[in-house]
Amino acid sequence: MRSLLPILLVAGCASRAVVAPRSVHIWENHDNGAITEGETTLDVDPGTAYAAATDYPQWAKIFPDVVGVDVTKTEGVDARVTLKHRDGNVDNVHFHNQPQARIVWFEDTGGSAEVWAEIAFMPGERAHTTRVHSRLYANVHGIASIFVTDSHVRELRQQRVADDLVHLHTYFATPNVSRR
């Protein structure tokens, strides 16, 4: 049976828990108990942030646990991407983005859990800032659901959303970093 931890960490996980700064807010979706949401503000315009997030090889720079990115197919707003993680896990991901809304949407295409995420890059309250809104859905199916509690899956989702937002925040806050 494939490990559930790598499945839930499809967006690129940190090998250790990342403490979210006060600028990162995480909450559970009130309408769907399998969705965790979060927000932060980046010191960059939404177009630049969205462009970096859809330049899949950049994920190895944005998310510290991603050590390799193999784009196997692109067709319009869709892409098939293999993410290789520092711990040896590999995730096959299908992207179906919404460029007009600056939304990155992707799903894990294997395993014993249904996992998808979306990251929206919207204008922030101040000029040249971006409000990032992330949603992560994870629901364990079949026999795996016997071994993994809903509360454990919720904790993994919360940590994943917090880590990803912190990594985005850190990446765009780092001065003089080449983003392309």
matplotlib code that plots the C-alpha trace (Angstrom):
import matplotlib.pyplot as plt

x = [0.0, 1.3, 2.1, -0.5, 1.9, 3.5, 0.1, -1.0, 2.2, 1.8, 2.6, 6.1, 6.7, 9.3, 11.2, 10.3, 7.4, 7.5, 6.2, 3.8, 4.4, 1.6, 1.2, -0.1, -3.6, -5.0, -8.6, -11.0, -13.6, -17.0, -18.9, -16.5, -14.6, -12.0, -10.8, -8.2, -7.7, -5.1, -3.9, -0.9, 0.3, 3.3, 5.5, 5.2, 2.5, 0.0, 1.2, 4.8, 3.6, 1.3, 4.0, 6.5, 3.9, 3.1, 6.8, 6.9, 10.7, 10.7, 9.0, 12.4, 13.4, 10.1, 9.4, 12.6, 11.6, 11.1, 14.4, 13.3, 10.6, 9.8, 7.2, 6.0, 3.2, 1.7, -1.4, -2.9, -3.7, -3.1, 0.2, 1.4, 4.3, 6.3, 7.6, 10.6, 11.0, 14.1, 12.9, 12.7, 8.9, 7.6, 4.2, 2.5, 0.4, -2.1, -2.4, -5.5, -4.9, -7.1, -4.8, -7.5, -8.2, -4.5, -5.5, -3.1, -5.2, -3.7, -4.5, -2.5, -3.2, -2.5, -2.7, -5.4, -6.6, -8.3, -6.1, -6.4, -5.3, -5.8, -3.8, -5.2, -3.0, -5.1, -4.3, -3.4, -4.6, -1.4, 0.0, 2.5, 1.3, -0.5, -3.1, -2.6, -5.5, -4.9, -7.3, -6.3, -8.8, -7.7, -10.0, -8.7, -10.7, -10.9, -8.9, -6.5, -9.3, -9.3, -5.7, -5.8, -8.2, -9.9, -8.2, -4.7, -5.6, -6.8, -3.5, -1.5, -3.6, -3.1, 0.6, 0.8, -1.1, 0.9, 4.2, 3.4, 2.3, 5.4, 7.6, 5.8, 6.1, 9.8, 10.6, 9.2, 10.5, 14.1, 15.9, 17.9, 16.6, 16.5, 12.9, 13.3]
y = [0.0, 3.4, 5.6, 8.3, 10.9, 11.4, 11.5, 14.4, 16.2, 16.5, 20.2, 19.6, 19.0, 20.2, 17.4, 19.1, 21.1, 24.7, 27.2, 29.5, 33.2, 35.4, 36.4, 32.9, 32.0, 28.5, 27.3, 24.4, 24.8, 25.1, 23.4, 20.5, 18.7, 17.4, 20.9, 23.0, 26.6, 29.2, 32.7, 34.9, 38.0, 38.1, 41.2, 40.7, 41.4, 38.6, 38.1, 37.4, 35.0, 33.1, 32.9, 31.4, 28.9, 27.7, 27.4, 23.9, 23.5, 26.5, 24.3, 22.9, 26.5, 27.4, 24.2, 22.9, 19.2, 19.1, 18.1, 17.3, 18.2, 16.4, 17.9, 15.0, 16.7, 20.1, 21.0, 24.4, 24.9, 21.2, 19.6, 16.3, 16.7, 14.3, 15.8, 14.1, 14.7, 14.7, 11.6, 9.6, 9.8, 10.6, 12.2, 12.2, 15.4, 16.7, 20.5, 22.2, 25.9, 28.9, 31.7, 34.4, 34.0, 33.2, 29.9, 26.9, 23.7, 20.2, 16.7, 13.7, 11.0, 7.9, 6.4, 5.5, 9.1, 11.7, 14.8, 18.1, 21.6, 25.1, 28.2, 31.5, 34.6, 37.8, 41.5, 42.3, 45.3, 47.3, 47.9, 45.3, 42.7, 39.4, 37.7, 34.0, 31.7, 28.0, 25.1, 21.5, 18.6, 15.2, 12.3, 8.8, 5.9, 2.2, 0.1, 2.9, 4.8, 2.1, 3.0, 6.8, 8.9, 12.0, 14.0, 12.8, 13.7, 17.1, 17.7, 16.7, 19.0, 21.9, 21.4, 21.1, 24.3, 26.2, 24.9, 25.7, 29.3, 29.8, 28.6, 30.9, 33.8, 33.0, 32.6, 36.0, 37.8, 36.7, 39.8, 39.4, 35.9, 35.1, 34.0, 32.7]
z = [0.0, -1.0, 2.0, 2.6, 3.8, 0.3, -1.2, 1.0, 0.5, -3.3, -3.4, -2.1, 1.6, 4.0, 5.7, 9.0, 10.2, 9.2, 11.8, 10.0, 10.7, 11.7, 8.1, 7.3, 8.3, 8.1, 8.7, 7.9, 5.3, 7.0, 4.1, 3.4, 6.2, 3.7, 2.7, 4.5, 3.4, 4.0, 3.0, 3.0, 1.3, -1.0, -1.8, -5.5, -8.1, -8.9, -12.4, -11.3, -8.6, -10.9, -13.6, -11.1, -9.8, -13.4, -14.3, -12.9, -12.8, -10.4, -7.8, -6.9, -5.9, -4.2, -2.2, -0.5, -0.5, -4.3, -5.8, -9.3, -11.7, -14.9, -17.1, -19.2, -21.1, -21.6, -23.6, -23.1, -19.4, -18.7, -17.7, -16.4, -14.0, -11.9, -8.6, -7.0, -3.3, -1.1, 0.7, -2.5, -3.0, -6.4, -7.2, -10.6, -10.8, -13.3, -13.5, -15.0, -14.4, -14.9, -16.2, -16.4, -12.7, -11.9, -10.3, -10.2, -9.8, -9.6, -8.5, -7.5, -10.1, -8.0, -4.5, -2.1, -1.5, -3.6, -3.4, -5.2, -4.5, -5.8, -5.3, -6.3, -6.8, -6.4, -6.0, -2.4, -0.4, -1.3, -4.8, -6.0, -3.5, -3.9, -1.7, -2.0, -1.2, -1.0, -0.7, -0.2, -0.5, 0.8, 1.4, 2.0, 0.4, 0.7, 3.1, 3.8, 5.6, 8.3, 9.2, 8.9, 11.0, 9.7, 12.4, 11.2, 7.6, 8.8, 10.6, 7.5, 5.3, 7.8, 7.9, 4.1, 3.5, 6.1, 4.7, 1.1, 2.0, 4.2, 1.3, -1.2, 1.3, 1.9, -1.8, -2.8, 0.3, -0.4, -1.8, -5.0, -5.8, -9.4, -9.9, -13.5]

ax = plt.figure().add_subplot(projection="3d")
ax.plot(x, y, z, "-o")
ax.set_aspect("equal")
plt.show()
